[in-house]
Amino acid sequence: MRYVIVIITLTFALIWDGLYNQGRYLDTTVREVSRIVRYVTGAV
């Protein structure tokens, strides 16, 4: 049950971000995660 709540929460957050912020938060999150992955793996 807790997984369903987490999935619903994430889905709601993505829909809200897309509708009201033109995906700004999702875009920032993806950029930061890829930057961290590049830093950890040592890729340039």
Secondary structure, DSSP 8 states (H G I E B T S, - for coil): -HHHHHHHHHHHHHHHHHHHHTTHHHHHHHHHHHHHHHHHHT--
